Amino acid sequence: NQVKYVMLNPSSKLKGEKDWQKYETARKLAISIEKIRKEYREDWKSKEMRIRQRAVALYFIDRLALRAGNEKDEDQADTVGCCSLRVEHIELHEQKDGKEYVVVFDFLGKDSIRYYNEVPVEKRVFKNLQLFMENKSPGDDLFDRLN
């Protein structure tokens, strides 16, 4: 009565079809990417915090190719993606190594592989992150308005 996971052989027909579907979706998305970028940049100024959080998360997913992430059960490894980042997973530096508005990411990603990256971001993204982190503890969700 145990769950067993089976991995598909990389050369299997089913695996190939799934990969093809992913690439087709990405190809179709390429047509709209500039419009999406324009919209999330405008949303950084939204009066609604939920919309601002979504816009910053989309920026990270787009710019850094972060996985979206999802909630985990208690018995699963504590791995995270963009939308499940906690305050403890990022540090903000107005200046770092001669660069302005740097976000340092440090967390366990898919397959418990450490993700560490120091990324200069746009000023409005940085200011939004400061706002998202206000009055939160290290274990709190960074994007607490997203579901």
C-alpha atoms as an extended CHARMM CRD file, in Angstrom:
* protein
*
       147  EXT
         1         1  ASN       CA              0.0000000000        0.0000000000        0.0000000000  PROA      1               0.0000000000
         2         2  GLN       CA              2.7170000000        2.4760000000       -0.9190000000  PROA      2               0.0000000000
         3         3  VAL       CA              2.8250000000        4.9890000000       -3.7230000000  PROA      3               0.0000000000
         4         4  LYS       CA              5.4070000000        4.2520000000       -6.3740000000  PROA      4               0.0000000000
         5         5  TYR       CA              6.5430000000        6.8390000000       -8.8900000000  PROA      5               0.0000000000
         6         6  VAL       CA              7.4640000000        5.7570000000      -12.3800000000  PROA      6               0.0000000000
         7         7  MET       CA              9.6110000000        7.9680000000      -14.6160000000  PROA      7               0.0000000000
         8         8  LEU       CA              9.1050000000        7.8910000000      -18.3540000000  PROA      8               0.0000000000
         9         9  ASN       CA             12.0490000000        6.9590000000      -20.5270000000  PROA      9               0.0000000000
        10        10  PRO       CA             13.2700000000       10.1580000000      -22.2600000000  PROA      10              0.0000000000
        11        11  SER       CA             12.8530000000        8.4560000000      -25.6430000000  PROA      11              0.0000000000
        12        12  SER       CA              9.2890000000        7.2290000000      -24.9920000000  PROA      12              0.0000000000
        13        13  LYS       CA              6.5020000000        8.4190000000      -27.2830000000  PROA      13              0.0000000000
        14        14  LEU       CA              4.4080000000        9.7440000000      -24.3770000000  PROA      14              0.0000000000
        15        15  LYS       CA              7.3220000000       11.7760000000      -22.9830000000  PROA      15              0.0000000000
        16        16  GLY       CA              8.0240000000       13.1770000000      -26.4380000000  PROA      16              0.0000000000
        17        17  GLU       CA              4.3840000000       14.2110000000      -26.8850000000  PROA      17              0.0000000000
        18        18  LYS       CA              4.2900000000       15.9400000000      -23.4950000000  PROA      18              0.0000000000
        19        19  ASP       CA              7.5080000000       17.8240000000      -24.2640000000  PROA      19              0.0000000000
        20        20  TRP       CA              6.1690000000       18.8070000000      -27.6860000000  PROA      20              0.0000000000
        21        21  GLN       CA              2.9990000000       20.1980000000      -26.0490000000  PROA      21              0.0000000000
        22        22  LYS       CA              5.1140000000       22.2920000000      -23.6520000000  PROA      22              0.0000000000
        23        23  TYR       CA              7.1790000000       23.7380000000      -26.4840000000  PROA      23              0.0000000000
        24        24  GLU       CA              4.0390000000       24.4580000000      -28.5390000000  PROA      24              0.0000000000
        25        25  THR       CA              2.5550000000       26.3420000000      -25.5840000000  PROA      25              0.0000000000
        26        26  ALA       CA              5.7850000000       28.3260000000      -25.1750000000  PROA      26              0.0000000000
        27        27  ARG       CA              5.8590000000       29.1160000000      -28.8880000000  PROA      27              0.0000000000
        28        28  LYS       CA              2.2950000000       30.4470000000      -28.7670000000  PROA      28              0.0000000000
        29        29  LEU       CA              3.1120000000       32.4850000000      -25.6620000000  PROA      29              0.0000000000
        30        30  ALA       CA              6.0250000000       34.1410000000      -27.4910000000  PROA      30              0.0000000000
        31        31  ILE       CA              3.4940000000       35.9920000000      -29.6440000000  PROA      31              0.0000000000
        32        32  SER       CA              2.0240000000       37.6820000000      -26.5470000000  PROA      32              0.0000000000
        33        33  ILE       CA              5.0780000000       38.1100000000      -24.3180000000  PROA      33              0.0000000000
        34        34  GLU       CA              5.6410000000       41.8210000000      -24.9900000000  PROA      34              0.0000000000
        35        35  LYS       CA              2.0010000000       42.5910000000      -24.1760000000  PROA      35              0.0000000000
        36        36  ILE       CA              2.2670000000       40.5300000000      -20.9640000000  PROA      36              0.0000000000
        37        37  ARG       CA              5.4590000000       42.3740000000      -19.9600000000  PROA      37              0.0000000000
        38        38  LYS       CA              3.8550000000       45.7610000000      -20.5860000000  PROA      38              0.0000000000
        39        39  GLU       CA              0.8400000000       44.7780000000      -18.4670000000  PROA      39              0.0000000000
        40        40  TYR       CA              2.8120000000       43.4550000000      -15.4890000000  PROA      40              0.0000000000
        41        41  ARG       CA              5.0200000000       46.5630000000      -15.5220000000  PROA      41              0.0000000000
        42        42  GLU       CA              1.9030000000       48.7500000000      -15.3500000000  PROA      42              0.0000000000
        43        43  ASP       CA              0.5390000000       46.5420000000      -12.5520000000  PROA      43              0.0000000000
        44        44  TRP       CA              3.5740000000       47.3570000000      -10.3550000000  PROA      44              0.0000000000
        45        45  LYS       CA              1.7360000000       50.6550000000       -9.6340000000  PROA      45              0.0000000000
        46        46  SER       CA             -1.6870000000       49.1460000000       -8.9300000000  PROA      46              0.0000000000
        47        47  LYS       CA             -3.6480000000       50.2930000000       -5.8930000000  PROA      47              0.0000000000
        48        48  GLU       CA             -4.4730000000       46.6230000000       -5.2110000000  PROA      48              0.0000000000
        49        49  MET       CA             -1.7120000000       44.7620000000       -3.3700000000  PROA      49              0.0000000000
        50        50  ARG       CA             -2.7880000000       41.4320000000       -4.8940000000  PROA      50              0.0000000000
        51        51  ILE       CA             -2.2560000000       42.8010000000       -8.3960000000  PROA      51              0.0000000000
        52        52  ARG       CA              1.1330000000       44.2670000000       -7.4510000000  PROA      52              0.0000000000
        53        53  GLN       CA              2.2290000000       40.9400000000       -5.9770000000  PROA      53              0.0000000000
        54        54  ARG       CA              1.1070000000       39.0620000000       -9.0650000000  PROA      54              0.0000000000
        55        55  ALA       CA              2.9950000000       41.5390000000      -11.2720000000  PROA      55              0.0000000000
        56        56  VAL       CA              6.2610000000       41.1770000000       -9.3350000000  PROA      56              0.0000000000
        57        57  ALA       CA              5.9110000000       37.3780000000       -9.2990000000  PROA      57              0.0000000000
        58        58  LEU       CA              5.3660000000       37.3810000000      -13.0830000000  PROA      58              0.0000000000
        59        59  TYR       CA              8.4560000000       39.5780000000      -13.4880000000  PROA      59              0.0000000000
        60        60  PHE       CA             10.5680000000       37.0190000000      -11.5870000000  PROA      60              0.0000000000
        61        61  ILE       CA              9.0860000000       34.0640000000      -13.4710000000  PROA      61              0.0000000000
        62        62  ASP       CA              9.7460000000       35.8410000000      -16.7690000000  PROA      62              0.0000000000
        63        63  ARG       CA             13.1440000000       37.3520000000      -16.0140000000  PROA      63              0.0000000000
        64        64  LEU       CA             14.6780000000       34.5480000000      -13.9280000000  PROA      64              0.0000000000
        65        65  ALA       CA             12.7640000000       31.5500000000      -15.3220000000  PROA      65              0.0000000000
        66        66  LEU       CA             11.6440000000       30.6270000000      -11.8040000000  PROA      66              0.0000000000
        67        67  ARG       CA              9.0500000000       27.8980000000      -11.4700000000  PROA      67              0.0000000000
        68        68  ALA       CA              5.7100000000       29.1760000000      -10.2030000000  PROA      68              0.0000000000
        69        69  GLY       CA              5.7030000000       26.9160000000       -7.1140000000  PROA      69              0.0000000000
        70        70  ASN       CA              2.7840000000       25.6270000000       -5.0930000000  PROA      70              0.0000000000
        71        71  GLU       CA              1.7740000000       24.6850000000       -1.5620000000  PROA      71              0.0000000000
        72        72  LYS       CA              3.3130000000       21.5740000000       -0.0080000000  PROA      72              0.0000000000
        73        73  ASP       CA              1.9750000000       19.0140000000        2.4160000000  PROA      73              0.0000000000
        74        74  GLU       CA              3.7200000000       18.6220000000        5.7730000000  PROA      74              0.0000000000
        75        75  ASP       CA              5.3340000000       15.3460000000        4.6790000000  PROA      75              0.0000000000
        76        76  GLN       CA              6.8970000000       16.8450000000        1.5180000000  PROA      76              0.0000000000
        77        77  ALA       CA             10.3130000000       18.4690000000        1.1950000000  PROA      77              0.0000000000
        78        78  ASP       CA             10.3600000000       22.2240000000        1.8700000000  PROA      78              0.0000000000
        79        79  THR       CA             11.0730000000       23.2630000000       -1.7070000000  PROA      79              0.0000000000
        80        80  VAL       CA              9.7040000000       26.4950000000       -3.1020000000  PROA      80              0.0000000000
        81        81  GLY       CA              9.0160000000       28.3100000000       -6.3250000000  PROA      81              0.0000000000
        82        82  CYS       CA              8.3400000000       31.9530000000       -7.0130000000  PROA      82              0.0000000000
        83        83  CYS       CA              4.8030000000       32.1570000000       -5.6200000000  PROA      83              0.0000000000
        84        84  SER       CA              5.6710000000       30.1870000000       -2.4850000000  PROA      84              0.0000000000
        85        85  LEU       CA              8.7320000000       32.2800000000       -1.5780000000  PROA      85              0.0000000000
        86        86  ARG       CA              8.9200000000       33.3410000000        2.0420000000  PROA      86              0.0000000000
        87        87  VAL       CA             10.4950000000       36.4920000000        3.4550000000  PROA      87              0.0000000000
        88        88  GLU       CA             13.4650000000       34.4080000000        4.6520000000  PROA      88              0.0000000000
        89        89  HSD       CA             14.2950000000       33.4410000000        1.0470000000  PROA      89              0.0000000000
        90        90  ILE       CA             15.2580000000       36.9230000000       -0.1170000000  PROA      90              0.0000000000
        91        91  GLU       CA             17.4720000000       39.7870000000        1.0120000000  PROA      91              0.0000000000
        92        92  LEU       CA             17.1830000000       43.3240000000       -0.3220000000  PROA      92              0.0000000000
        93        93  HSD       CA             20.2320000000       45.5430000000       -0.8550000000  PROA      93              0.0000000000
        94        94  GLU       CA             19.9090000000       49.1050000000       -2.1440000000  PROA      94              0.0000000000
        95        95  GLN       CA             23.6080000000       48.8330000000       -3.0840000000  PROA      95              0.0000000000
        96        96  LYS       CA             25.6490000000       45.6410000000       -3.4910000000  PROA      96              0.0000000000
        97        97  ASP       CA             28.9280000000       45.1800000000       -5.3410000000  PROA      97              0.0000000000
        98        98  GLY       CA             28.4680000000       48.4240000000       -7.2490000000  PROA      98              0.0000000000
        99        99  LYS       CA             24.9180000000       47.5780000000       -8.3620000000  PROA      99              0.0000000000
       100       100  GLU       CA             21.6650000000       49.2130000000       -7.2880000000  PROA      100             0.0000000000
       101       101  TYR       CA             18.4920000000       47.4950000000       -6.0880000000  PROA      101             0.0000000000
       102       102  VAL       CA             19.8130000000       43.9720000000       -5.6860000000  PROA      102             0.0000000000
       103       103  VAL       CA             17.6650000000       41.0360000000       -4.5810000000  PROA      103             0.0000000000
       104       104  VAL       CA             19.5160000000       38.0030000000       -3.2070000000  PROA      104             0.0000000000
       105       105  PHE       CA             17.5370000000       34.7780000000       -3.5790000000  PROA      105             0.0000000000
       106       106  ASP       CA             18.5080000000       31.7530000000       -1.4770000000  PROA      106             0.0000000000
       107       107  PHE       CA             16.1390000000       28.7870000000       -1.2670000000  PROA      107             0.0000000000
       108       108  LEU       CA             15.6840000000       25.1270000000       -2.1430000000  PROA      108             0.0000000000
       109       109  GLY       CA             14.0200000000       24.7050000000       -5.5230000000  PROA      109             0.0000000000
       110       110  LYS       CA             12.7740000000       21.6680000000       -7.3970000000  PROA      110             0.0000000000
       111       111  ASP       CA             14.4230000000       18.3790000000       -6.3960000000  PROA      111             0.0000000000
       112       112  SER       CA             15.8570000000       20.1740000000       -3.3150000000  PROA      112             0.0000000000
       113       113  ILE       CA             18.4850000000       21.9380000000       -5.4350000000  PROA      113             0.0000000000
       114       114  ARG       CA             19.6900000000       25.1910000000       -3.8850000000  PROA      114             0.0000000000
       115       115  TYR       CA             18.8740000000       28.3080000000       -5.8780000000  PROA      115             0.0000000000
       116       116  TYR       CA             21.1880000000       31.2190000000       -5.0890000000  PROA      116             0.0000000000
       117       117  ASN       CA             21.1750000000       34.3190000000       -7.2390000000  PROA      117             0.0000000000
       118       118  GLU       CA             22.0280000000       38.0000000000       -6.7620000000  PROA      118             0.0000000000
       119       119  VAL       CA             19.9080000000       39.9920000000       -9.1970000000  PROA      119             0.0000000000
       120       120  PRO       CA             19.6830000000       43.7310000000       -9.8230000000  PROA      120             0.0000000000
       121       121  VAL       CA             16.0180000000       44.6170000000      -10.3240000000  PROA      121             0.0000000000
       122       122  GLU       CA             14.1110000000       47.6890000000      -11.3740000000  PROA      122             0.0000000000
       123       123  LYS       CA             13.5580000000       50.2830000000       -8.6610000000  PROA      123             0.0000000000
       124       124  ARG       CA              9.7710000000       49.8360000000       -8.6100000000  PROA      124             0.0000000000
       125       125  VAL       CA             10.1510000000       46.0440000000       -8.1390000000  PROA      125             0.0000000000
       126       126  PHE       CA             12.5720000000       46.6820000000       -5.2740000000  PROA      126             0.0000000000
       127       127  LYS       CA             10.2090000000       49.1770000000       -3.5980000000  PROA      127             0.0000000000
       128       128  ASN       CA              7.2920000000       46.7580000000       -3.9880000000  PROA      128             0.0000000000
       129       129  LEU       CA              9.3230000000       43.9740000000       -2.3600000000  PROA      129             0.0000000000
       130       130  GLN       CA             10.0920000000       46.2810000000        0.5700000000  PROA      130             0.0000000000
       131       131  LEU       CA              6.3640000000       46.9280000000        0.8720000000  PROA      131             0.0000000000
       132       132  PHE       CA              5.5040000000       43.2050000000        0.6740000000  PROA      132             0.0000000000
       133       133  MET       CA              8.0030000000       42.4600000000        3.4750000000  PROA      133             0.0000000000
       134       134  GLU       CA              6.7460000000       45.1560000000        5.8730000000  PROA      134             0.0000000000
       135       135  ASN       CA              5.6040000000       43.7980000000        9.2410000000  PROA      135             0.0000000000
       136       136  LYS       CA              6.2720000000       40.1890000000        8.2420000000  PROA      136             0.0000000000
       137       137  SER       CA              8.3290000000       37.4960000000        9.9460000000  PROA      137             0.0000000000
       138       138  PRO       CA             10.9560000000       35.4090000000        8.1070000000  PROA      138             0.0000000000
       139       139  GLY       CA              8.5510000000       32.4480000000        7.7830000000  PROA      139             0.0000000000
       140       140  ASP       CA              5.7270000000       34.5110000000        6.2580000000  PROA      140             0.0000000000
       141       141  ASP       CA              4.8230000000       34.2530000000        2.5740000000  PROA      141             0.0000000000
       142       142  LEU       CA              6.3380000000       37.0210000000        0.4790000000  PROA      142             0.0000000000
       143       143  PHE       CA              3.3700000000       36.9460000000       -1.9120000000  PROA      143             0.0000000000
       144       144  ASP       CA              0.6760000000       36.4400000000        0.7330000000  PROA      144             0.0000000000
       145       145  ARG       CA             -2.1620000000       37.7910000000       -1.4410000000  PROA      145             0.0000000000
       146       146  LEU       CA             -1.6740000000       35.2480000000       -4.2380000000  PROA      146             0.0000000000
       147       147  ASN       CA             -3.6300000000       31.9900000000       -4.3450000000  PROA      147             0.0000000000
